[in-house]
Amino acid sequence: MSNSPLSPSPAGFPPTTLTPCPTPPSSVFSRLSQPKTVAKQLEEAAVGALPPNPTIEDLPKITWKNRRFVQEDLLARKGAKGRKSWIRSHGTFLVELNYQDLPIGHVWCCNRCDTRGAAEFFSVQATSSAADHLRKSSQSSESSPGDEGVIDIYSGATPKRRRLEQSAIPRAKIKAIQELSVGFVIDSDVPFTIFEHSSLRKIFNHFDSDLVLQMAWSGSSVTREIHRLFEAKRDTIKAELRNALTAVHISFDLWTSPNRFAIMAVFAHFIDQLGHQQSRLLALRRQFGAHSGENLAGSLIDIVHEWEIEGRVGCAISDNMTANDTCLYYMYQRLDASMRPGDIKARRMRCYGHTLNLVARAFLFGKDAESFELESDINGMRGLVEQDLDHWRTKGPIGKLRNIVKFIRSSPQRSEQFKRVAREQDHEEYRLCEESTAELEVVMNNETRWNSTYMMVERALRKQTDIRAFIFATQEEEDGARRIPAEDILSSEDWRVLGEVNEILKPIYLQTMRTQGWGKGDSHGRLWEVLIGMEYLLEHFEDWKVFYSEVTEATMGETQVDAAERIATASANFRESNGRPSRVRRLPARFEEDEVYALPQQSQPPRFVESALPLHSRADYSTAEKGSASETSQKSTLPADHRAYIRASINNGWKKLNEYYDKLGESPLFAAAIILHPRFGISWLEATWVSEEQLAWVRDAKAGIKDYFTRWYDANQGLCEETRKYDAAPRTMGQEDDQYTQWINSKTKKAFATGGSVGELERYLGLEPQDTQDAIQWWRDHRASFPSLSSFAPDVFAIPAMASDCERQFSLAKLTLTSQRLSMGADTLEHVQCLKNWVRQGGVRLGSWVGS
């Protein structure tokens, strides 16, 4: 019996049961005395996992006759790209350790000898000894033909570049630190060369100089690691999209970067396996060519193919540009040729935030707000200061305020003077709380920022005393250029108009803030809030519209009772003659292929039903909190021209809001988001739409959701196909019977779709509103009762109300693409922003310790 000791298990790993050898030993004792081969020990080590922050002691050890080794690939060596010698295919490279677990040399172990149980190790300072061993044993020969390769093998010439000695730091630890370093760079928007800073390197050297030597921290190394990480982590995001519980909805928008590139951002929106709303940046890609719909569609198709979600694309969320309509038509047609124009319209979601911005701009600047802002931009680019001031004065108190704010912020001296005046005013009023530096400033409006004009007005009203004091102080200046022009000085009536504007725009601002992101719980940014929010805002505008429609000079001297009666009379007259036009009634899908003439009807303005909202959302829409126009208005103190200005502004904002309210009828999903919410159901629409015509809206909403559900989700697809074939059959009846034929066909379709029994949707519509705060979880809990609807409903809830993720990403990209980094490549910018989004949203992790 041999005296050689039993080979211990690798450090940190439990002993592994020995498996029979191909040729069994003659006895148990001889079996125990036989040491494990190097290959067997490597195989056992491969199944282990390293602990966090591993050291060389944690690496699995290979033992052979009292010698200890670790696999060379597990230790870090800066600049190493892996061994390329031909002997690699005939053996294993190892690092020998001393008793202190420190590397003492690199060796090569012959596979053939190891298999026979007689492992031999050769130094790899040069490969000649290993090559001689292989040739002498006639086991192999060098694969490269020619004498030149043989000469290179046997030559002991020094390599052109001296290799760094093998470190005692595990490669896994180096990789984790590199990922964390890149994560710091992309998340903090610091230069890629930050780790080359001498002071920072000195700090690191104080902690672990050996680690610093092994790290590749140059700017080019960071760039390469960013690209490598993007490719590696993209597979994780692809798996997340592949395993999503819902369809993958996309939002997209265009942006002009600081280095004058046209950039398209594309986001994916879905619900993950845990039932959580998720948003992932798929691309921040340079858009070449014209911004035509067909060209944009080509870019979207490429991105969809790249992410392998061709069969999972749901709806698309974008702004109201006409080119986007064309873009989505081409995109969906290429994804699914069976889609009809009505199907594509149903999946075209208009960004709610963009709509609110258009409403606010129409209120402030009139019907052609875009032309007004464009002319202002042109004046600014051409340096036509006086023309620009005159241009803004045409917009009344809003224009005057803008000119005052521009005057204050046009130079550091004026800004400092305003702050000094503000501080003096604070001291005179003995305020208990001192304002911060930011609060001392006035806010300038910005056309690219939603609600910026409202914020300018809101801050100006809070700083009204300071602005008045500043204007008074500047009037004492002898130099006319240092005084605010008399045409821009705000009168007391102008300030009251600004107060009215503030009250009217505030709900739009709050709606934007509420729905621009993903909040916690069952609110904030959800699709069901779009229709409810627009109903809320329409009533808000109608309240103010009715209030200002009854203004005459004679009412100024009336008593409160008489005034109240006149308001009630004016309200009734308004609803009879100038009432809210009916939403363009969307024909149910069963009539889409037929020509049906719908008689124009007029509706009564509905009252917003707060009691139908859940308790946690009611406060955000409460009319008690916002107050009616008669409670907050300062109209009675305004002259006639100012009242006419506000009345015209209200009409402009209301018309724009009503225009986009009508467009909601193009897709059944806005109403479906409310109907499929267990807390609301069909009851909310029935309680809100109460007039005769609005009851037809309820019927349209029911028909729309039924048709959409039957076409895309109903399990009985065969019957649906038969229905479409039946509908396509040529008619033989006369023209006078067309409506009768449509009525018969609609009943026939319904019979085919339901199979003569009550379907899932009918059973759900019959339910009372449910007491739940999580609609997605409710549908997951009721999957057994509604197997098809429980797929439809989460798909709807995964649709965001806005494409605001794109806008936020553009702002983040601008922080990365600073004036010193304008030469950054488009690919690098995309990879940085994608990784930043994935890490911040929890899609991927950086710096996780990898196993052996």
Secondary structure, 3 states (H helix, E strand, C coil): CCCCCCCCCCCCCCCCCCCCCCCCCCCHHHHHHCCCCHHHHHHHHCCCCCCCCCCHHHCCCEEECCEEEEEHHHECCCCCCCCCCHHHHHEEEEEEECCCCCEEEEEEEEHHHHHCCCCCEEECCCCHHHHHHHHHCCCCCCCCCCHHHHHHHHCCCCCCCCCCCCCCCEHHHHHHHHHHHHHHHHHHCCCCCHHHCHHHHHHHHHHCHHHHHHCCCCHHHHHHHHHHHHHHHHHHHHHHHHCCCCCEEEEEEEEECCCCCEEEEEEEEEECCCCCEEEEEEEEEECCCCCCHHHHHHHHHHHHHHCCCCCCEEEEEECCCHHHHHHHHHHHHHHCCCCCHHHHHHCEEECHHHHHHHHHHHHHHCCCHHHHHHHHHHHHHCCCHHHHHHHHHCCCHHHHHHHHHHHHHCCHHHHHHHHHHHHHHHHHCCCCCCCCHHHHCCCCCCCCCCCHHHHHHHHHHHCHHHHHHHHHHHCCCCCHHHCCCHHHCCCHHHHHHHHHHHHHHHHHHHHHHHHCCCCCCCCCCECHHHHHHHHHHHHHHHHHHHHHHCCCHHHHHCCHHHHHHHHHHHHHHHHHHCCCECCCCCCCHHHCCCCCCCCCCECCCCCCCHHHCCHHHHHHHCHHHHCCHHHHCCHHHCCHHHHHHHHHHHHHHHHHHHHHHHHHHHCCHHHHHHHCCCCCHHHHHHHHCCCHHHHHHHHHHHHHHHHHHHHHCCCCHHHHHHHHHHHCCCCCCCHHHHHHHHHHHHHHHHHHHHCCCCCHHHHHHCCCCCCCCCHHHHHHHCCCCCCCHHHHHHHHHCCECCCHHHHHHHHHHHHHCCCCCCCCCHHHHHHHHHHHHHHHCCCCCCCCCCCC
